[in-house]
Amino acid sequence: MDNEAKRMEEGINSPHNEYGHTTKLETNGGGDTIENERDIRTTLEGESVQQVPKEQEIKHKKSRVATLDAFRGLTIVLMILVDDGGGAYPRIDHSPWNGCTLADFVMPFFLFIVGVAIALALKRIPKVKVAVKKIIFRTLKLLFWGLLLQGGYSHAPDDLSYGVDMKFIRWCGILQRIALVYCIVALIETFTTKLRPTTLSPGYLSIFTSYRWQWLGGFVAFVIYMVTTFSLYVPDWSFVDYNSSKLKRYTVVCGIRGHLGPACNAVGYVDRQMWGVNHLYSQPVWSRLKACTFSSPADGPLRKDAPTWCRAPFEPEGFLSSISAILSGTIGIHYGHVLIHFKGHSERLKQWLSMGVVLFILGIILHFTNAIPINKQLYSISYVCFTSGAAGIVFSVFYILIDVWGIRTPFLFLEWIGMNAMLVFVMAAQGIFAAFVNGWYYKDPDNSLKSLSGELLLASCTN
């Protein structure tokens, strides 16, 4: 018996699996293995499971896209960097209002990644009901962790106490926005599964027309956001400043439509009506504007002549701005569709880079012509274009380095972070690890490992 026959007998590299089904494996060039087999279903996590009797069901080890993991890891690292270093270096912290800094790329990069991952995870959906249940379950998990980590329950890392007054719980946050975008984009992808093409017709635009329902969903989100932002009447509103020692009620005079400034925009009005002013983020970045503090763009005491809205709460991850954020996920899922349907590196890069550059330039034009300023707090359309274009370009560069040129070793650390994104997000970005370190102290909470390390670092810098 020759070696090939022996391998066939042992089931190694056999064209038939142990259940008699013919299996064909294709590598899409991005580190992801696409398996064409009868009766295969793909779970949300990207695992392929053969439809065999329950007692014989076998789960295959899921393959991962190295570029996507590295890009996800980069985004997590950026989040940690700007969260920890933004206070010391205001130039990388969130822009107080119009404009875009390093920190402002984090959220749209996350949503772009969510879109790409959805396309890969939902390549095949034999049972729509099962897929919908998993989408809803994952959405609820994200909402739960979002409320727990950013609702105010944890006071980490500086305060070791826990608990939140339900009168002031923050309903919105990073994970809540990701949950909304994931749910909408994934459901559209699931319910249109029977309308997907098996092969694309020739032409650059065929990938767009083949997934027109996904783009229609993004267009609906665009229309809802634009119509609401520029047509909704914003009346005068008031709030109580709970951050000051003396509670005082302030009134913000508006009575206007289509305003894109901090005080009277429709984005803030929708959140105040939906959640209540006490449930919004109490320390908005607009307090670092020149109109509010002489320390701008850094944090500082409010000016005596600061407008009343400088003290007001504002939700940067609110409902209407999250509707606009659906577009970031829609653009991301398009990049995932390209990864699935186009097998050649040049074909993929042509699609990705052309779209990324066009979006990037469009965002710049909208901003500098003052048509629609780039604004992360409002999640403006120019912000969507600018940051999604940047995400597409960076993703393409990573793809060239990792998949085309094979330079993978320098990115292994980012890949590891990307494969453990939720763990790193909870432990590092949300201060849980810092709170754990800060929880070990000697006699006094100020004598903690964190304070000791800070003193040593300060001493080394002064010397």
C-alpha positions as MATLAB code, in Angstrom:
seq = 'MDNEAKRMEEGINSPHNEYGHTTKLETNGGGDTIENERDIRTTLEGESVQQVPKEQEIKHKKSRVATLDAFRGLTIVLMILVDDGGGAYPRIDHSPWNGCTLADFVMPFFLFIVGVAIALALKRIPKVKVAVKKIIFRTLKLLFWGLLLQGGYSHAPDDLSYGVDMKFIRWCGILQRIALVYCIVALIETFTTKLRPTTLSPGYLSIFTSYRWQWLGGFVAFVIYMVTTFSLYVPDWSFVDYNSSKLKRYTVVCGIRGHLGPACNAVGYVDRQMWGVNHLYSQPVWSRLKACTFSSPADGPLRKDAPTWCRAPFEPEGFLSSISAILSGTIGIHYGHVLIHFKGHSERLKQWLSMGVVLFILGIILHFTNAIPINKQLYSISYVCFTSGAAGIVFSVFYILIDVWGIRTPFLFLEWIGMNAMLVFVMAAQGIFAAFVNGWYYKDPDNSLKSLSGELLLASCTN';
ca = [
       0.000    0.000    0.000;
       1.518    3.339   -1.011;
       1.665    6.341    1.295;
      -1.305    8.082   -0.301;
      -3.504    5.018    0.037;
      -2.434    4.631    3.644;
      -3.283    8.255    4.374;
      -6.659    7.775    2.728;
      -7.312    4.697    4.843;
      -6.408    6.554    8.031;
      -8.633    9.466    7.048;
      -5.781   11.941    6.634;
      -6.312   14.465    3.821;
      -9.076   12.246    2.518;
     -11.544   13.783    0.089;
     -14.306   12.050    2.059;
     -14.915   12.455    5.758;
     -15.955    9.668    8.079;
     -19.617   10.253    7.301;
     -19.201    9.897    3.572;
     -19.685   13.578    2.723;
     -17.415   15.168    0.178;
     -15.430   18.031    1.640;
     -13.574   20.784   -0.140;
     -11.338   23.201    1.700;
     -10.407   26.577    0.311;
      -8.135   29.117    1.888;
      -9.307   32.653    1.326;
      -5.836   34.114    1.707;
      -6.735   36.011    4.864;
      -5.985   33.232    7.296;
      -9.615   32.104    7.224;
     -10.484   28.653    5.900;
     -13.730   28.391    3.968;
     -15.193   24.897    4.082;
     -17.631   23.851    1.350;
     -19.531   20.808    2.540;
     -23.043   19.500    2.485;
     -25.026   20.052    5.658;
     -22.660   22.434    7.394;
     -23.849   25.228    9.582;
     -21.734   28.121   10.810;
     -22.228   29.440   14.303;
     -21.841   33.055   15.347;
     -18.423   32.292   16.755;
     -17.246   31.090   13.367;
     -17.203   27.362   14.183;
     -18.289   24.893   11.512;
     -20.433   22.032   12.800;
     -21.477   19.064   10.681;
     -25.153   18.159   10.647;
     -24.905   14.580   11.879;
     -26.775   12.730   14.616;
     -26.363   14.427   17.981;
     -24.336   11.596   19.432;
     -21.876   11.901   16.546;
     -21.783   15.708   16.209;
     -18.209   16.911   15.842;
     -17.064   20.491   16.133;
     -14.176   21.573   13.986;
     -11.605   23.922   15.364;
     -12.428   27.348   14.003;
      -9.944   29.118   11.843;
      -9.246   32.777   12.404;
      -8.352   35.708   10.214;
      -4.949   36.897   11.423;
      -5.377   40.373    9.956;
      -8.696   40.853   11.731;
      -7.287   39.702   15.083;
      -4.282   42.015   14.742;
      -6.493   44.951   13.808;
      -8.793   44.230   16.752;
      -5.749   44.047   19.017;
      -4.503   47.391   17.703;
      -7.858   48.968   18.524;
      -7.768   47.620   22.086;
      -4.227   48.957   22.524;
      -5.333   52.363   21.238;
      -8.201   52.367   23.726;
      -5.902   51.611   26.648;
      -3.382   54.196   25.441;
      -5.855   57.055   25.152;
      -7.693   56.129   28.351;
      -4.503   56.093   30.402;
      -2.560   58.775   28.550;
      -5.330   61.107   27.418;
      -5.271   63.070   30.660;
      -1.533   63.691   30.428;
      -1.545   64.304   26.667;
      -4.804   66.088   25.733;
      -3.874   66.049   22.046;
      -4.585   62.313   21.877;
      -7.692   62.518   24.066;
     -11.163   62.857   22.558;
     -11.718   66.073   20.670;
     -13.788   68.473   22.829;
     -16.213   68.898   19.941;
     -15.467   69.216   16.214;
     -12.346   67.518   14.907;
     -10.771   64.099   15.303;
      -7.943   62.872   17.525;
      -6.369   59.464   18.088;
      -8.985   58.557   20.700;
     -11.811   59.272   18.276;
     -10.766   56.405   15.997;
     -11.341   53.714   18.632;
     -15.134   53.370   18.507;
     -15.532   53.324   14.694;
     -12.630   50.875   14.437;
     -14.470   48.566   16.839;
     -17.675   48.795   14.818;
     -15.788   48.219   11.575;
     -14.320   45.043   13.103;
     -17.783   43.935   14.228;
     -19.013   44.237   10.649;
     -16.134   42.222    9.184;
     -16.576   39.521   11.830;
     -20.321   39.250   11.157;
     -19.721   38.587    7.464;
     -17.267   35.794    8.262;
     -19.309   34.264   11.078;
     -22.569   34.200    9.127;
     -21.253   32.829    5.839;
     -23.817   30.020    5.990;
     -27.082   30.028    7.920;
     -29.146   26.873    7.299;
     -31.440   27.615   10.259;
     -32.441   31.252   10.549;
     -34.281   30.812   13.852;
     -31.205   29.337   15.520;
     -29.032   32.159   14.225;
     -31.506   34.806   15.406;
     -31.600   33.303   18.901;
     -27.814   33.405   19.096;
     -27.719   36.990   17.856;
     -30.261   38.066   20.477;
     -28.415   36.174   23.211;
     -25.080   37.741   22.317;
     -26.703   41.181   22.164;
     -28.135   40.715   25.648;
     -24.733   39.625   26.953;
     -23.116   42.771   25.575;
     -25.856   44.929   27.090;
     -25.415   43.247   30.478;
     -21.656   43.742   30.540;
     -22.067   47.293   29.300;
     -24.404   48.203   32.143;
     -22.210   46.449   34.696;
     -18.950   48.035   33.549;
     -20.099   51.491   32.478;
     -23.413   51.976   34.216;
     -21.726   53.215   37.381;
     -21.714   49.995   39.423;
     -17.920   49.747   39.446;
     -15.976   52.747   40.751;
     -12.601   51.290   39.779;
      -9.749   51.842   39.864;
      -9.359   54.653   42.404;
     -12.457   53.912   44.471;
     -12.703   50.341   45.745;
     -16.421   50.571   46.501;
     -19.217   49.216   44.313;
     -22.839   50.009   43.708;
     -24.899   52.500   41.748;
     -27.876   54.683   42.546;
     -30.532   53.667   40.024;
     -31.542   57.314   39.855;
     -28.242   58.025   38.106;
     -27.369   54.766   36.343;
     -25.904   55.339   32.901;
     -27.896   53.338   30.367;
     -25.608   53.895   27.381;
     -21.953   53.064   26.815;
     -19.390   51.493   24.511;
     -20.638   47.911   24.744;
     -24.255   49.013   24.481;
     -23.500   50.777   21.198;
     -21.606   47.753   19.913;
     -24.578   45.576   20.921;
     -27.038   47.723   18.956;
     -24.887   47.853   15.823;
     -24.120   44.134   16.028;
     -27.782   43.216   16.474;
     -29.068   45.310   13.549;
     -26.308   44.405   11.085;
     -26.317   40.705   12.024;
     -30.107   40.417   11.756;
     -30.089   41.978    8.291;
     -27.345   39.564    7.267;
     -29.333   36.640    8.671;
     -32.742   37.443    7.203;
     -31.279   38.042    3.745;
     -29.379   34.755    3.666;
     -31.543   33.306    0.868;
     -30.912   36.385   -1.253;
     -27.140   36.045   -1.168;
     -25.285   35.198   -4.360;
     -23.146   32.090   -4.599;
     -21.023   33.742   -7.270;
     -20.619   37.379   -8.217;
     -21.321   38.724  -11.664;
     -18.452   40.545  -13.390;
     -17.920   44.186  -12.547;
     -16.619   46.320   -9.713;
     -20.108   47.143   -8.394;
     -21.378   43.556   -8.319;
     -20.378   43.154   -4.666;
     -22.557   46.167   -3.815;
     -25.613   45.072   -5.788;
     -25.368   41.510   -4.501;
     -25.651   42.756   -0.929;
     -28.052   45.610   -1.616;
     -30.216   44.786    1.412;
     -27.303   45.429    3.762;
     -26.673   48.763    2.074;
     -30.386   49.538    2.188;
     -30.291   49.018    5.955;
     -27.365   51.415    6.208;
     -29.189   53.933    4.032;
     -32.267   53.772    6.271;
     -30.047   54.472    9.292;
     -28.492   57.384    7.395;
     -31.906   58.876    6.544;
     -33.225   58.503   10.107;
     -30.135   60.193   11.516;
     -30.013   63.049    9.008;
     -33.737   63.838    9.095;
     -33.838   63.771   12.896;
     -30.638   65.778   13.313;
     -31.636   68.611   11.003;
     -35.427   68.743   11.391;
     -36.145   67.958   15.053;
     -37.065   71.026   17.097;
     -34.985   71.339   20.280;
     -36.727   73.380   23.009;
     -35.179   74.977   26.092;
     -34.087   72.463   28.701;
     -32.786   72.410   32.257;
     -30.630   70.234   34.484;
     -29.271   70.035   38.017;
     -25.491   70.121   38.469;
     -24.796   67.241   40.860;
     -21.022   67.608   40.466;
     -20.912   70.864   42.424;
     -21.081   71.181   46.199;
     -24.247   73.263   45.961;
     -27.063   71.772   43.928;
     -28.328   74.284   41.432;
     -30.645   74.059   38.444;
     -29.485   75.587   35.174;
     -31.475   76.343   32.039;
     -30.141   76.097   28.490;
     -31.929   78.307   25.981;
     -32.439   76.648   22.588;
     -35.648   76.813   20.540;
     -33.889   75.873   17.305;
     -33.583   73.184   14.618;
     -30.530   71.724   12.904;
     -28.022   73.039   15.438;
     -24.730   71.097   15.563;
     -23.221   72.827   18.581;
     -22.954   71.382   22.102;
     -26.011   73.025   23.639;
     -28.938   72.503   21.298;
     -28.263   69.533   19.019;
     -30.931   66.920   18.340;
     -28.625   64.075   19.429;
     -28.580   65.303   23.013;
     -32.288   66.149   22.965;
     -33.259   62.611   21.919;
     -31.195   61.120   24.748;
     -32.642   63.490   27.329;
     -36.134   62.485   26.238;
     -35.394   58.752   26.083;
     -33.221   58.173   29.137;
     -33.626   61.284   31.274;
     -30.958   63.904   31.874;
     -29.756   62.203   35.088;
     -28.838   59.015   33.213;
     -26.424   60.636   30.772;
     -22.641   60.836   31.000;
     -21.923   63.475   33.633;
     -18.444   64.515   32.444;
     -18.716   65.219   28.705;
     -15.607   66.217   26.796;
     -17.129   69.521   25.705;
     -16.184   70.899   29.143;
     -12.643   71.142   27.701;
     -13.704   73.667   25.065;
     -12.244   77.182   25.205;
     -15.684   78.541   25.993;
     -15.698   76.432   29.162;
     -12.120   76.488   30.488;
      -8.912   78.428   29.998;
      -7.043   75.090   30.188;
      -8.461   73.927   26.836;
      -7.909   71.395   25.342;
      -6.976   69.917   28.741;
      -9.280   69.570   31.727;
      -9.448   72.528   34.041;
     -11.716   74.633   36.226;
     -14.661   76.219   34.483;
     -14.483   79.855   33.571;
     -16.648   82.240   35.556;
     -18.355   83.290   32.341;
     -18.712   79.731   31.045;
     -22.065   78.973   29.374;
     -24.502   76.927   31.430;
     -24.230   73.921   29.089;
     -20.569   73.489   30.106;
     -21.880   71.928   33.326;
     -24.541   69.810   31.622;
     -24.405   66.038   31.053;
     -24.241   64.596   27.548;
     -24.259   61.014   26.277;
     -21.500   60.351   23.694;
     -22.870   56.837   23.046;
     -26.510   57.861   22.846;
     -29.364   56.461   20.792;
     -29.458   58.740   17.747;
     -25.677   58.764   17.369;
     -25.741   54.957   17.608;
     -28.198   54.893   14.694;
     -25.531   56.684   12.669;
     -22.946   54.216   13.984;
     -24.794   51.410   12.176;
     -23.133   52.749    9.023;
     -19.701   51.900   10.452;
     -20.826   48.305   10.905;
     -22.347   48.256    7.414;
     -19.068   49.371    5.869;
     -17.231   46.758    7.915;
     -19.491   43.946    6.731;
     -18.810   45.022    3.143;
     -15.097   44.446    3.741;
     -15.973   41.008    5.097;
     -18.009   40.205    1.988;
     -15.050   41.182   -0.170;
     -12.838   38.857    1.871;
     -15.242   35.973    1.261;
     -15.959   36.421   -2.447;
     -12.637   37.643   -3.835;
      -9.798   35.129   -3.652;
      -6.890   37.154   -5.008;
      -4.924   39.649   -2.933;
      -5.005   42.291   -5.658;
      -8.778   41.986   -6.103;
      -9.409   42.408   -2.398;
      -7.023   45.313   -2.013;
      -8.515   47.055   -5.037;
     -11.960   46.919   -3.444;
     -10.790   47.821    0.051;
      -8.373   50.631   -0.728;
     -10.581   52.324   -3.306;
     -13.499   52.465   -0.905;
     -11.311   53.470    2.036;
      -9.667   56.332    0.167;
     -12.990   57.624   -1.211;
     -14.618   57.615    2.236;
     -11.572   59.230    3.833;
     -11.493   62.065    1.289;
     -15.272   62.538    1.447;
     -15.101   62.974    5.216;
     -12.363   65.597    4.865;
     -14.338   67.501    2.215;
     -17.510   67.549    4.318;
     -15.537   68.802    7.313;
     -13.445   71.546    5.745;
     -16.309   72.896    3.635;
     -18.278   73.236    6.904;
     -21.084   71.182    5.367;
     -21.027   68.589    8.163;
     -18.129   68.850   10.646;
     -16.328   65.721   11.808;
     -17.724   65.153   15.289;
     -17.414   62.009   17.372;
     -19.920   63.128   20.009;
     -22.643   63.511   17.372;
     -21.290   60.628   15.269;
     -21.749   62.868   12.248;
     -21.833   61.455    8.721;
     -18.496   63.098    7.938;
     -17.088   61.355   11.013;
     -18.454   58.024    9.744;
     -16.822   58.542    6.345;
     -13.492   59.773    7.710;
     -13.011   57.090   10.370;
     -14.423   54.212    8.300;
     -12.132   55.191    5.450;
      -9.203   55.229    7.865;
     -10.252   51.817    9.208;
     -10.387   50.398    5.685;
      -6.949   51.770    4.845;
      -5.342   50.492    8.067;
      -7.027   47.107    7.625;
      -5.642   46.913    4.079;
      -2.139   47.805    5.277;
      -2.316   45.072    7.919;
      -3.501   42.637    5.259;
      -0.549   43.509    3.021;
       1.955   43.105    5.844;
       0.528   39.943    7.408;
      -1.114   38.014    4.575;
       0.602   39.220    1.420;
       4.158   39.727    2.662;
       3.935   37.172    5.477;
       5.330   39.492    8.167;
       3.380   37.994   11.053;
       5.792   37.744   13.990;
       5.732   41.468   14.942;
       1.939   41.300   15.102;
       1.594   38.185   17.270;
       1.088   40.270   20.404;
      -1.696   42.244   18.737;
      -3.218   38.989   17.495;
      -3.261   37.600   21.032;
      -4.993   40.719   22.309;
      -7.446   40.503   19.422;
      -8.265   36.876   20.223;
      -8.859   37.821   23.879;
     -10.428   41.207   23.238;
     -13.212   40.995   25.818;
     -10.838   39.868   28.571;
      -8.364   42.667   27.865;
     -11.179   45.207   27.538;
     -12.633   44.296   30.926;
      -9.333   43.952   32.766;
      -7.398   46.870   31.285;
      -9.662   49.354   29.541;
     -12.294   49.289   32.292;
      -9.800   49.465   35.158;
     -10.588   46.078   36.712;
      -6.943   45.005   36.756;
      -5.880   48.395   38.107;
      -8.542   48.090   40.805;
      -7.209   44.642   41.719;
      -3.689   46.025   42.078;
      -4.961   49.053   43.968;
      -6.856   46.782   46.357;
      -3.658   45.563   48.026;
      -2.410   48.187   50.463;
      -0.597   48.496   53.803;
      -2.494   50.138   56.702;
      -3.879   52.902   54.486;
      -5.490   52.656   51.010;
      -3.054   55.325   49.827;
      -0.185   52.896   50.500;
      -1.079   50.602   47.616;
       0.988   48.945   44.924;
      -0.409   51.403   42.417;
       0.591   54.473   44.430;
       4.014   52.957   45.141;
       4.648   52.284   41.453;
       3.512   55.814   40.626;
       5.935   57.292   43.148;
       8.796   55.191   41.786;
       7.983   56.278   38.235;
       7.854   59.932   39.279;
      11.177   59.612   41.105;
      12.834   58.014   38.079;
      11.558   60.799   35.822;
      12.797   63.568   38.121;
      16.213   61.950   38.410;
];
